[in-house]
Amino acid sequence: MILQPNGGEQPLRLWLMEHDYRIVSEEVLRENRFDYEIIVAERTGPVKYTAEELYFGPLQMQARSPAFLLKWQRLLGKKQKTLNNFERAQKGVSEEKWQEVAQQIRWISALLA
């Protein structure tokens, strides 16, 4: 299967894993102001990806292409801004949501280190 999730990469990777598909190729493409991911998967039997591999893409983490790294540099700034906005919000943001964004920031920071 050749897939282009357009923003739903993590849930798509989870679905692929749960249905015995192995990701055999991944690529980030930048066009105008948008990042597009292309994921190629084949049904091969059970496969297990870590939470970070589901988030970033197992092959993307290894290849670390310039487009991939630029995507995550941009997203790191957006996630940090989101967390700052959570802290200033008039109405409280759930602890679960705050922790989710904080975890993503830690993962992205480690990836880019």
C-alpha positions in Angstrom: 0.0 0.0 0.0 1.2 3.5 -0.8 -0.4 6.0 1.7 -0.4 9.8 2.2 -2.0 10.4 5.6 -2.0 14.3 5.4 -1.7 14.8 9.2 -2.7 11.5 10.6 0.6 9.7 10.4 0.7 8.4 14.0 -2.8 6.8 13.9 -2.1 5.4 10.5 1.1 3.8 11.7 -0.7 2.3 14.7 -3.4 0.9 12.4 -0.8 -0.6 10.1 1.0 -2.2 13.1 -2.3 -3.6 14.5 -3.1 -5.1 11.1 0.3 -6.8 10.5 1.7 -4.3 8.0 5.4 -3.4 8.1 6.4 0.0 6.9 8.9 -0.5 4.1 9.5 3.1 3.0 8.7 6.5 4.3 9.5 10.0 3.0 8.7 13.6 3.9 8.1 15.9 1.0 7.9 19.7 1.4 5.7 21.6 -1.1 4.9 25.3 -0.6 4.4 25.6 3.1 3.2 22.0 3.7 4.9 18.8 4.7 3.5 15.6 3.2 4.5 12.1 4.3 4.4 9.1 2.0 4.3 5.7 3.7 4.6 2.4 1.9 3.6 -0.7 3.8 3.3 -4.4 3.1 1.5 -7.1 5.1 4.2 -9.3 6.5 2.8 -10.6 9.8 3.1 -9.2 13.3 5.3 -6.1 13.7 6.0 -4.0 16.8 6.8 -0.3 16.8 7.6 1.8 19.9 5.5 4.9 20.7 8.3 7.1 19.3 8.5 5.1 16.1 4.7 5.5 15.7 5.1 9.2 16.3 8.0 10.0 14.0 8.1 6.9 11.7 10.5 4.1 12.3 12.4 4.5 9.0 12.3 8.3 9.2 14.0 8.2 12.6 16.9 6.2 11.0 17.2 8.1 7.7 16.9 11.6 9.2 16.4 13.3 5.8 16.8 17.1 5.7 13.0 17.5 5.0 12.2 15.3 8.0 14.5 17.3 10.3 13.1 20.6 9.1 9.6 19.4 9.7 10.3 18.5 13.3 12.3 21.7 13.9 9.2 23.6 12.9 6.9 21.5 14.9 9.1 21.8 18.0 8.5 25.6 18.0 4.8 25.1 17.5 4.6 22.5 20.4 6.5 24.8 22.7 4.2 27.7 21.9 1.2 25.5 22.5 2.6 24.5 25.9 3.2 28.2 26.8 -0.4 29.0 25.8 -1.6 26.1 28.0 0.2 27.7 30.9 -1.4 31.1 30.3 -4.9 29.8 29.5 -7.8 31.3 31.5 -9.5 27.9 31.7 -7.4 24.9 32.7 -6.1 22.5 30.2 -6.4 18.8 31.2 -3.3 17.4 32.8 -3.4 14.6 30.3 -3.3 17.0 27.3 -0.5 19.0 29.0 1.5 15.8 29.6 1.0 14.7 26.0 2.4 17.9 24.5 5.3 17.9 27.0 6.2 14.3 26.1 6.1 15.3 22.4 8.5 18.2 23.1 10.9 15.9 24.9 10.8 13.4 22.0 11.3 16.0 19.4 14.1 17.7 21.4 15.9 14.3 21.8 15.5 13.5 18.1 17.0 16.9 17.1 19.9 16.7 19.6 
